[in-house]
């Protein structure tokens, strides 16, 4: 299992003109890139409201890079390439993009997990805890700095 933590610096953090957190915007970009690489992605959120907000954000994402997606339980029988939910996935997927503040209990079902370290201090603390949890599971996460 591969775990990647994307570290956002202050310049990448949410600006006052956009209500979208920087790590959500980056998650949209990663969904587009992974979809084009023929990966099936599960985006895990903290709750239904966050799942619906991320779903809406993907609808507004760059039209040139459309990403077929749906909330869990909606859409085609076997789901779109990107499934979004605040509950455990119903189908097997290769990649987990975790937007929640904890490591999901089902994380071991994925070959690649993507996590984020936003610039806000309280979110960094939560990310450090997730990083420690992966290390305790014997996984050495990689870090990728975003600017």
VMD Tcl script that builds the backbone (N, CA, C; Angstrom):
set m [mol new atoms 441]
animate dup $m
set s [atomselect $m all]
$s set {name element resname resid chain x y z} {
  {N N UNK 1 A 0.838 -1.181 0.000}
  {CA C UNK 1 A 0.000 0.000 0.000}
  {C C UNK 1 A 0.886 1.248 0.000}
  {N N UNK 2 A 0.541 2.182 -0.847}
  {CA C UNK 2 A 1.269 3.442 -0.945}
  {C C UNK 2 A 0.403 4.552 -0.344}
  {N N UNK 3 A 1.010 5.386 0.508}
  {CA C UNK 3 A 0.312 6.528 1.093}
  {C C UNK 3 A 1.097 7.787 0.754}
  {N N UNK 4 A 0.394 8.756 0.171}
  {CA C UNK 4 A 1.017 10.030 -0.204}
  {C C UNK 4 A 0.334 11.166 0.543}
  {N N UNK 5 A 1.132 11.976 1.227}
  {CA C UNK 5 A 0.632 13.172 1.900}
  {C C UNK 5 A 1.045 14.388 1.068}
  {N N UNK 6 A 0.075 15.145 0.589}
  {CA C UNK 6 A 0.335 16.378 -0.148}
  {C C UNK 6 A 0.362 17.524 0.859}
  {N N UNK 7 A 1.536 18.150 0.988}
  {CA C UNK 7 A 1.733 19.229 1.945}
  {C C UNK 7 A 1.531 20.553 1.232}
  {N N UNK 8 A 0.544 21.328 1.682}
  {CA C UNK 8 A 0.254 22.621 1.077}
  {C C UNK 8 A 0.925 23.716 1.895}
  {N N UNK 9 A 1.571 24.642 1.213}
  {CA C UNK 9 A 2.165 25.753 1.942}
  {C C UNK 9 A 1.150 26.897 2.025}
  {N N UNK 10 A 1.509 27.939 2.742}
  {CA C UNK 10 A 0.580 29.056 2.954}
  {C C UNK 10 A 0.107 29.701 1.661}
  {N N UNK 11 A 0.963 29.743 0.645}
  {CA C UNK 11 A 0.556 30.373 -0.614}
  {C C UNK 11 A -0.473 29.536 -1.359}
  {N N UNK 12 A -0.514 28.223 -1.093}
  {CA C UNK 12 A -1.481 27.352 -1.748}
  {C C UNK 12 A -2.794 27.288 -0.971}
  {N N UNK 13 A -2.772 27.808 0.254}
  {CA C UNK 13 A -3.959 27.727 1.101}
  {C C UNK 13 A -5.079 28.587 0.548}
  {N N UNK 14 A -6.266 28.312 1.037}
  {CA C UNK 14 A -7.481 29.011 0.600}
  {C C UNK 14 A -7.284 30.526 0.614}
  {N N UNK 15 A -7.674 31.180 -0.473}
  {CA C UNK 15 A -7.619 32.632 -0.460}
  {C C UNK 15 A -8.998 33.177 -0.117}
  {N N UNK 16 A -9.045 34.417 0.262}
  {CA C UNK 16 A -10.288 35.011 0.737}
  {C C UNK 16 A -11.345 35.124 -0.354}
  {N N UNK 17 A -10.958 35.101 -1.608}
  {CA C UNK 17 A -11.906 35.239 -2.705}
  {C C UNK 17 A -12.573 33.921 -3.071}
  {N N UNK 18 A -12.016 32.812 -2.587}
  {CA C UNK 18 A -12.568 31.504 -2.933}
  {C C UNK 18 A -13.014 30.775 -1.673}
  {N N UNK 19 A -14.254 30.278 -1.665}
  {CA C UNK 19 A -14.716 29.508 -0.507}
  {C C UNK 19 A -14.190 28.072 -0.507}
  {N N UNK 20 A -13.473 27.687 -1.550}
  {CA C UNK 20 A -12.984 26.324 -1.687}
  {C C UNK 20 A -11.646 26.151 -0.972}
  {N N UNK 21 A -11.570 25.212 -0.024}
  {CA C UNK 21 A -10.266 24.944 0.603}
  {C C UNK 21 A -9.270 24.460 -0.450}
  {N N UNK 22 A -8.019 24.849 -0.293}
  {CA C UNK 22 A -6.988 24.505 -1.279}
  {C C UNK 22 A -6.849 23.001 -1.462}
  {N N UNK 23 A -6.994 22.227 -0.390}
  {CA C UNK 23 A -6.832 20.777 -0.549}
  {C C UNK 23 A -8.011 20.154 -1.302}
  {N N UNK 24 A -9.190 20.783 -1.283}
  {CA C UNK 24 A -10.302 20.305 -2.102}
  {C C UNK 24 A -10.008 20.579 -3.578}
  {N N UNK 25 A -9.481 21.753 -3.876}
  {CA C UNK 25 A -9.127 22.090 -5.260}
  {C C UNK 25 A -8.062 21.127 -5.781}
  {N N UNK 26 A -7.066 20.843 -4.953}
  {CA C UNK 26 A -6.019 19.897 -5.348}
  {C C UNK 26 A -6.608 18.495 -5.525}
  {N N UNK 27 A -7.544 18.112 -4.673}
  {CA C UNK 27 A -8.191 16.804 -4.803}
  {C C UNK 27 A -8.925 16.699 -6.145}
  {N N UNK 28 A -9.551 17.785 -6.593}
  {CA C UNK 28 A -10.204 17.787 -7.915}
  {C C UNK 28 A -9.179 17.554 -9.024}
  {N N UNK 29 A -8.053 18.239 -8.943}
  {CA C UNK 29 A -7.000 18.061 -9.947}
  {C C UNK 29 A -6.494 16.624 -9.960}
  {N N UNK 30 A -6.310 16.052 -8.766}
  {CA C UNK 30 A -5.829 14.677 -8.676}
  {C C UNK 30 A -6.866 13.699 -9.225}
  {N N UNK 31 A -8.145 13.957 -8.966}
  {CA C UNK 31 A -9.206 13.113 -9.534}
  {C C UNK 31 A -9.119 13.122 -11.059}
  {N N UNK 32 A -8.929 14.293 -11.643}
  {CA C UNK 32 A -8.832 14.409 -13.097}
  {C C UNK 32 A -7.617 13.644 -13.620}
  {N N UNK 33 A -6.478 13.818 -12.972}
  {CA C UNK 33 A -5.252 13.134 -13.401}
  {C C UNK 33 A -5.389 11.618 -13.266}
  {N N UNK 34 A -5.928 11.166 -12.147}
  {CA C UNK 34 A -6.073 9.730 -11.911}
  {C C UNK 34 A -7.109 9.118 -12.854}
  {N N UNK 35 A -8.191 9.835 -13.124}
  {CA C UNK 35 A -9.201 9.359 -14.061}
  {C C UNK 35 A -8.569 9.152 -15.438}
  {N N UNK 36 A -7.749 10.103 -15.874}
  {CA C UNK 36 A -7.095 9.987 -17.169}
  {C C UNK 36 A -6.078 8.850 -17.200}
  {N N UNK 37 A -5.602 8.474 -16.017}
  {CA C UNK 37 A -4.683 7.331 -15.910}
  {C C UNK 37 A -5.469 6.029 -15.720}
  {N N UNK 38 A -6.791 6.087 -15.926}
  {CA C UNK 38 A -7.680 4.919 -15.871}
  {C C UNK 38 A -7.778 4.290 -14.483}
  {N N UNK 39 A -7.640 5.120 -13.451}
  {CA C UNK 39 A -7.807 4.656 -12.073}
  {C C UNK 39 A -9.245 4.880 -11.626}
  {N N UNK 40 A -9.727 4.000 -10.739}
  {CA C UNK 40 A -11.038 4.186 -10.119}
  {C C UNK 40 A -10.784 4.738 -8.726}
  {N N UNK 41 A -11.469 5.834 -8.395}
  {CA C UNK 41 A -11.158 6.611 -7.197}
  {C C UNK 41 A -12.354 6.665 -6.268}
  {N N UNK 42 A -12.059 6.572 -4.969}
  {CA C UNK 42 A -13.075 6.773 -3.945}
  {C C UNK 42 A -12.658 7.988 -3.132}
  {N N UNK 43 A -13.517 9.005 -3.087}
  {CA C UNK 43 A -13.247 10.209 -2.299}
  {C C UNK 43 A -14.055 10.095 -1.018}
  {N N UNK 44 A -13.349 10.004 0.092}
  {CA C UNK 44 A -13.988 9.856 1.398}
  {C C UNK 44 A -14.049 11.211 2.099}
  {N N UNK 45 A -15.240 11.561 2.572}
  {CA C UNK 45 A -15.438 12.846 3.239}
  {C C UNK 45 A -15.903 12.629 4.680}
  {N N UNK 46 A -15.857 13.694 5.460}
  {CA C UNK 46 A -16.229 13.614 6.869}
  {C C UNK 46 A -17.729 13.405 7.074}
  {N N UNK 47 A -18.541 13.956 6.161}
  {CA C UNK 47 A -19.992 13.869 6.334}
  {C C UNK 47 A -20.695 14.107 4.996}
  {N N UNK 48 A -22.014 13.985 5.016}
  {CA C UNK 48 A -22.798 14.137 3.791}
  {C C UNK 48 A -22.658 15.534 3.201}
  {N N UNK 49 A -22.651 16.549 4.047}
  {CA C UNK 49 A -22.534 17.926 3.563}
  {C C UNK 49 A -21.222 18.126 2.811}
  {N N UNK 50 A -20.137 17.588 3.341}
  {CA C UNK 50 A -18.839 17.719 2.679}
  {C C UNK 50 A -18.829 16.931 1.361}
  {N N UNK 51 A -19.466 15.761 1.354}
  {CA C UNK 51 A -19.542 14.954 0.116}
  {C C UNK 51 A -20.295 15.715 -0.962}
  {N N UNK 52 A -21.413 16.318 -0.603}
  {CA C UNK 52 A -22.204 17.078 -1.578}
  {C C UNK 52 A -21.441 18.301 -2.069}
  {N N UNK 53 A -20.697 18.953 -1.183}
  {CA C UNK 53 A -19.908 20.119 -1.575}
  {C C UNK 53 A -18.798 19.714 -2.551}
  {N N UNK 54 A -18.142 18.570 -2.284}
  {CA C UNK 54 A -17.085 18.119 -3.188}
  {C C UNK 54 A -17.668 17.699 -4.528}
  {N N UNK 55 A -18.823 17.046 -4.512}
  {CA C UNK 55 A -19.527 16.667 -5.743}
  {C C UNK 55 A -19.803 17.908 -6.586}
  {N N UNK 56 A -20.300 18.944 -5.958}
  {CA C UNK 56 A -20.599 20.199 -6.657}
  {C C UNK 56 A -19.318 20.825 -7.214}
  {N N UNK 57 A -18.254 20.766 -6.445}
  {CA C UNK 57 A -16.972 21.317 -6.882}
  {C C UNK 57 A -16.466 20.599 -8.140}
  {N N UNK 58 A -16.624 19.289 -8.189}
  {CA C UNK 58 A -16.204 18.556 -9.386}
  {C C UNK 58 A -17.056 18.924 -10.599}
  {N N UNK 59 A -18.335 19.234 -10.393}
  {CA C UNK 59 A -19.181 19.676 -11.515}
  {C C UNK 59 A -18.694 21.012 -12.060}
  {N N UNK 60 A -18.112 21.842 -11.201}
  {CA C UNK 60 A -17.643 23.162 -11.611}
  {C C UNK 60 A -16.193 23.141 -12.080}
  {N N UNK 61 A -15.538 21.995 -11.975}
  {CA C UNK 61 A -14.129 21.875 -12.332}
  {C C UNK 61 A -13.946 22.140 -13.819}
  {N N UNK 62 A -12.763 22.434 -14.217}
  {CA C UNK 62 A -12.354 22.728 -15.591}
  {C C UNK 62 A -13.092 21.856 -16.611}
  {N N UNK 63 A -13.881 22.473 -17.474}
  {CA C UNK 63 A -14.685 21.749 -18.471}
  {C C UNK 63 A -13.816 20.918 -19.414}
  {N N UNK 64 A -12.587 21.351 -19.646}
  {CA C UNK 64 A -11.665 20.612 -20.508}
  {C C UNK 64 A -11.215 19.302 -19.860}
  {N N UNK 65 A -11.363 19.224 -18.558}
  {CA C UNK 65 A -10.895 18.048 -17.818}
  {C C UNK 65 A -12.047 17.393 -17.055}
  {N N UNK 66 A -13.207 17.266 -17.692}
  {CA C UNK 66 A -14.383 16.701 -17.031}
  {C C UNK 66 A -14.057 15.353 -16.382}
  {N N UNK 67 A -14.556 15.160 -15.180}
  {CA C UNK 67 A -14.339 13.934 -14.427}
  {C C UNK 67 A -15.691 13.287 -14.144}
  {N N UNK 68 A -15.988 12.123 -14.744}
  {CA C UNK 68 A -17.244 11.432 -14.445}
  {C C UNK 68 A -17.251 11.001 -12.976}
  {N N UNK 69 A -18.254 11.427 -12.250}
  {CA C UNK 69 A -18.312 11.149 -10.821}
  {C C UNK 69 A -19.759 11.091 -10.345}
  {N N UNK 70 A -19.946 10.548 -9.164}
  {CA C UNK 70 A -21.250 10.565 -8.532}
  {C C UNK 70 A -21.110 10.324 -7.036}
  {N N UNK 71 A -22.154 10.734 -6.318}
  {CA C UNK 71 A -22.229 10.383 -4.912}
  {C C UNK 71 A -22.542 8.895 -4.829}
  {N N UNK 72 A -22.081 8.247 -3.790}
  {CA C UNK 72 A -22.313 6.817 -3.612}
  {C C UNK 72 A -23.812 6.519 -3.677}
  {N N UNK 73 A -24.166 5.477 -4.433}
  {CA C UNK 73 A -25.565 5.092 -4.561}
  {C C UNK 73 A -26.294 5.772 -5.705}
  {N N UNK 74 A -25.684 6.775 -6.312}
  {CA C UNK 74 A -26.272 7.458 -7.463}
  {C C UNK 74 A -25.545 7.008 -8.723}
  {N N UNK 75 A -26.100 7.343 -9.861}
  {CA C UNK 75 A -25.415 7.073 -11.123}
  {C C UNK 75 A -25.529 5.643 -11.593}
  {N N UNK 76 A -24.598 5.216 -12.464}
  {CA C UNK 76 A -24.675 3.884 -13.076}
  {C C UNK 76 A -24.509 2.760 -12.044}
  {N N UNK 77 A -24.931 1.559 -12.442}
  {CA C UNK 77 A -24.925 0.403 -11.552}
  {C C UNK 77 A -23.558 0.166 -10.898}
  {N N UNK 78 A -22.501 0.248 -11.665}
  {CA C UNK 78 A -21.164 0.000 -11.113}
  {C C UNK 78 A -20.437 1.279 -10.728}
  {N N UNK 79 A -21.172 2.377 -10.683}
  {CA C UNK 79 A -20.596 3.643 -10.260}
  {C C UNK 79 A -19.751 4.300 -11.335}
  {N N UNK 80 A -19.584 5.584 -11.185}
  {CA C UNK 80 A -18.718 6.349 -12.079}
  {C C UNK 80 A -17.264 6.091 -11.681}
  {N N UNK 81 A -16.314 6.505 -12.496}
  {CA C UNK 81 A -14.907 6.313 -12.149}
  {C C UNK 81 A -14.516 6.964 -10.811}
  {N N UNK 82 A -15.224 8.043 -10.437}
  {CA C UNK 82 A -14.972 8.689 -9.151}
  {C C UNK 82 A -16.248 8.619 -8.330}
  {N N UNK 83 A -16.145 7.974 -7.184}
  {CA C UNK 83 A -17.276 7.861 -6.257}
  {C C UNK 83 A -16.963 8.689 -5.016}
  {N N UNK 84 A -17.968 9.418 -4.533}
  {CA C UNK 84 A -17.793 10.305 -3.385}
  {C C UNK 84 A -18.759 9.872 -2.284}
  {N N UNK 85 A -18.252 9.727 -1.050}
  {CA C UNK 85 A -19.142 9.337 0.040}
  {C C UNK 85 A -18.520 9.620 1.402}
  {N N UNK 86 A -19.367 9.669 2.393}
  {CA C UNK 86 A -18.970 9.804 3.790}
  {C C UNK 86 A -19.116 8.443 4.481}
  {N N UNK 87 A -19.487 7.414 3.715}
  {CA C UNK 87 A -19.634 6.055 4.219}
  {C C UNK 87 A -18.652 5.142 3.492}
  {N N UNK 88 A -18.473 3.931 4.009}
  {CA C UNK 88 A -17.539 2.980 3.401}
  {C C UNK 88 A -17.940 2.688 1.959}
  {N N UNK 89 A -16.961 2.461 1.088}
  {CA C UNK 89 A -17.268 2.181 -0.320}
  {C C UNK 89 A -17.971 0.838 -0.483}
  {N N UNK 90 A -18.813 0.774 -1.505}
  {CA C UNK 90 A -19.537 -0.467 -1.804}
  {C C UNK 90 A -18.781 -1.327 -2.812}
  {N N UNK 91 A -17.905 -0.696 -3.567}
  {CA C UNK 91 A -17.172 -1.407 -4.609}
  {C C UNK 91 A -15.673 -1.225 -4.408}
  {N N UNK 92 A -14.917 -2.102 -5.057}
  {CA C UNK 92 A -13.463 -1.992 -4.983}
  {C C UNK 92 A -12.978 -0.852 -5.870}
  {N N UNK 93 A -12.051 -0.110 -5.351}
  {CA C UNK 93 A -11.420 1.000 -6.063}
  {C C UNK 93 A -9.919 0.917 -5.809}
  {N N UNK 94 A -9.126 1.512 -6.697}
  {CA C UNK 94 A -7.673 1.498 -6.536}
  {C C UNK 94 A -7.194 2.565 -5.570}
  {N N UNK 95 A -7.800 3.761 -5.674}
  {CA C UNK 95 A -7.265 4.940 -4.985}
  {C C UNK 95 A -8.295 5.510 -4.018}
  {N N UNK 96 A -7.828 5.828 -2.825}
  {CA C UNK 96 A -8.636 6.528 -1.826}
  {C C UNK 96 A -8.091 7.937 -1.682}
  {N N UNK 97 A -8.948 8.931 -1.879}
  {CA C UNK 97 A -8.589 10.315 -1.565}
  {C C UNK 97 A -9.343 10.639 -0.285}
  {N N UNK 98 A -8.599 10.837 0.783}
  {CA C UNK 98 A -9.203 11.050 2.096}
  {C C UNK 98 A -9.304 12.537 2.410}
  {N N UNK 99 A -10.542 13.043 2.471}
  {CA C UNK 99 A -10.784 14.436 2.860}
  {C C UNK 99 A -11.277 14.530 4.296}
  {N N UNK 100 A -11.422 13.389 4.966}
  {CA C UNK 100 A -11.840 13.371 6.368}
  {C C UNK 100 A -10.619 13.633 7.257}
  {N N UNK 101 A -10.866 13.877 8.538}
  {CA C UNK 101 A -9.750 14.189 9.430}
  {C C UNK 101 A -9.213 12.970 10.178}
  {N N UNK 102 A -9.697 11.768 9.829}
  {CA C UNK 102 A -9.202 10.537 10.429}
  {C C UNK 102 A -8.902 9.523 9.324}
  {N N UNK 103 A -8.126 8.507 9.669}
  {CA C UNK 103 A -7.861 7.409 8.734}
  {C C UNK 103 A -9.086 6.501 8.769}
  {N N UNK 104 A -9.734 6.276 7.626}
  {CA C UNK 104 A -10.920 5.419 7.639}
  {C C UNK 104 A -10.564 3.960 7.949}
  {N N UNK 105 A -11.480 3.269 8.616}
  {CA C UNK 105 A -11.260 1.877 9.005}
  {C C UNK 105 A -11.039 0.971 7.795}
  {N N UNK 106 A -11.549 1.372 6.639}
  {CA C UNK 106 A -11.455 0.543 5.429}
  {C C UNK 106 A -10.259 0.916 4.551}
  {N N UNK 107 A -9.357 1.729 5.042}
  {CA C UNK 107 A -8.231 2.220 4.234}
  {C C UNK 107 A -7.390 1.091 3.649}
  {N N UNK 108 A -7.294 -0.030 4.348}
  {CA C UNK 108 A -6.451 -1.137 3.879}
  {C C UNK 108 A -6.992 -1.813 2.616}
  {N N UNK 109 A -8.166 -1.413 2.150}
  {CA C UNK 109 A -8.740 -1.975 0.920}
  {C C UNK 109 A -8.178 -1.317 -0.346}
  {N N UNK 110 A -7.348 -0.294 -0.202}
  {CA C UNK 110 A -6.861 0.487 -1.345}
  {C C UNK 110 A -5.366 0.276 -1.549}
  {N N UNK 111 A -4.931 0.338 -2.809}
  {CA C UNK 111 A -3.504 0.210 -3.094}
  {C C UNK 111 A -2.779 1.551 -2.964}
  {N N UNK 112 A -3.531 2.658 -3.093}
  {CA C UNK 112 A -2.923 3.990 -2.968}
  {C C UNK 112 A -3.890 4.893 -2.198}
  {N N UNK 113 A -3.361 5.557 -1.191}
  {CA C UNK 113 A -4.152 6.486 -0.380}
  {C C UNK 113 A -3.521 7.863 -0.500}
  {N N UNK 114 A -4.376 8.851 -0.756}
  {CA C UNK 114 A -3.911 10.234 -0.854}
  {C C UNK 114 A -4.478 11.016 0.322}
  {N N UNK 115 A -3.588 11.678 1.033}
  {CA C UNK 115 A -3.931 12.502 2.190}
  {C C UNK 115 A -3.429 13.920 1.933}
  {N N UNK 116 A -3.895 14.854 2.752}
  {CA C UNK 116 A -3.503 16.255 2.594}
  {C C UNK 116 A -3.066 16.836 3.931}
  {N N UNK 117 A -2.099 17.769 3.848}
  {CA C UNK 117 A -1.652 18.523 5.014}
  {C C UNK 117 A -1.871 19.997 4.677}
  {N N UNK 118 A -3.073 20.531 4.993}
  {CA C UNK 118 A -3.330 21.950 4.733}
  {C C UNK 118 A -2.438 22.833 5.614}
  {N N UNK 119 A -2.337 24.097 5.267}
  {CA C UNK 119 A -1.455 25.023 5.975}
  {C C UNK 119 A -1.982 25.426 7.345}
  {N N UNK 120 A -3.294 25.389 7.557}
  {CA C UNK 120 A -3.876 25.782 8.847}
  {C C UNK 120 A -3.347 24.857 9.948}
  {N N UNK 121 A -2.929 25.447 11.048}
  {CA C UNK 121 A -2.258 24.689 12.111}
  {C C UNK 121 A -3.120 23.560 12.669}
  {N N UNK 122 A -4.393 23.792 12.931}
  {CA C UNK 122 A -5.233 22.727 13.503}
  {C C UNK 122 A -5.407 21.557 12.528}
  {N N UNK 123 A -5.368 21.837 11.235}
  {CA C UNK 123 A -5.456 20.774 10.235}
  {C C UNK 123 A -4.129 20.022 10.102}
  {N N UNK 124 A -3.029 20.744 10.328}
  {CA C UNK 124 A -1.709 20.091 10.327}
  {C C UNK 124 A -1.619 19.074 11.457}
  {N N UNK 125 A -2.167 19.433 12.620}
  {CA C UNK 125 A -2.139 18.530 13.776}
  {C C UNK 125 A -2.893 17.237 13.441}
  {N N UNK 126 A -4.056 17.371 12.815}
  {CA C UNK 126 A -4.830 16.192 12.419}
  {C C UNK 126 A -4.067 15.349 11.399}
  {N N UNK 127 A -3.411 16.001 10.448}
  {CA C UNK 127 A -2.636 15.280 9.435}
  {C C UNK 127 A -1.464 14.532 10.077}
  {N N UNK 128 A -0.820 15.149 11.066}
  {CA C UNK 128 A 0.293 14.478 11.759}
  {C C UNK 128 A -0.198 13.199 12.449}
  {N N UNK 129 A -1.387 13.261 13.015}
  {CA C UNK 129 A -1.963 12.075 13.669}
  {C C UNK 129 A -2.214 10.965 12.645}
  {N N UNK 130 A -2.741 11.317 11.486}
  {CA C UNK 130 A -2.967 10.317 10.438}
  {C C UNK 130 A -1.633 9.723 9.975}
  {N N UNK 131 A -0.630 10.590 9.816}
  {CA C UNK 131 A 0.705 10.141 9.410}
  {C C UNK 131 A 1.224 9.111 10.413}
  {N N UNK 132 A 1.076 9.399 11.708}
  {CA C UNK 132 A 1.520 8.475 12.768}
  {C C UNK 132 A 0.772 7.151 12.683}
  {N N UNK 133 A -0.524 7.208 12.412}
  {CA C UNK 133 A -1.315 5.986 12.312}
  {C C UNK 133 A -0.798 5.095 11.187}
  {N N UNK 134 A -0.493 5.673 10.056}
  {CA C UNK 134 A 0.042 4.877 8.948}
  {C C UNK 134 A 1.385 4.267 9.331}
  {N N UNK 135 A 2.230 5.030 9.987}
  {CA C UNK 135 A 3.535 4.508 10.427}
  {C C UNK 135 A 3.348 3.343 11.392}
  {N N UNK 136 A 2.365 3.447 12.272}
  {CA C UNK 136 A 2.079 2.353 13.212}
  {C C UNK 136 A 1.602 1.102 12.493}
  {N N UNK 137 A 1.030 1.272 11.317}
  {CA C UNK 137 A 0.588 0.140 10.502}
  {C C UNK 137 A 1.731 -0.426 9.657}
  {N N UNK 138 A 2.928 0.156 9.805}
  {CA C UNK 138 A 4.090 -0.326 9.076}
  {C C UNK 138 A 4.246 0.287 7.689}
  {N N UNK 139 A 3.531 1.369 7.449}
  {CA C UNK 139 A 3.594 2.048 6.150}
  {C C UNK 139 A 4.427 3.309 6.303}
  {N N UNK 140 A 5.335 3.527 5.376}
  {CA C UNK 140 A 6.134 4.740 5.399}
  {C C UNK 140 A 5.591 5.707 4.353}
  {N N UNK 141 A 4.714 6.637 4.765}
  {CA C UNK 141 A 4.106 7.550 3.792}
  {C C UNK 141 A 5.145 8.457 3.145}
  {N N UNK 142 A 4.886 8.794 1.881}
  {CA C UNK 142 A 5.730 9.769 1.196}
  {C C UNK 142 A 5.065 11.138 1.304}
  {N N UNK 143 A 5.862 12.190 1.280}
  {CA C UNK 143 A 5.317 13.540 1.315}
  {C C UNK 143 A 5.645 14.238 0.000}
  {N N UNK 144 A 4.677 15.003 -0.461}
  {CA C UNK 144 A 4.817 15.749 -1.705}
  {C C UNK 144 A 4.448 17.196 -1.388}
  {N N UNK 145 A 5.369 18.119 -1.613}
  {CA C UNK 145 A 5.115 19.518 -1.307}
  {C C UNK 145 A 4.463 20.209 -2.486}
  {N N UNK 146 A 3.336 20.886 -2.216}
  {CA C UNK 146 A 2.603 21.626 -3.241}
  {C C UNK 146 A 2.822 23.113 -3.036}
  {N N UNK 147 A 3.006 23.830 -4.103}
  {CA C UNK 147 A 3.184 25.291 -4.022}
  {C C UNK 147 A 2.129 25.959 -4.820}
}
mol reanalyze $m
mol bondsrecalc $m
mol representation Tube
mol addrep $m
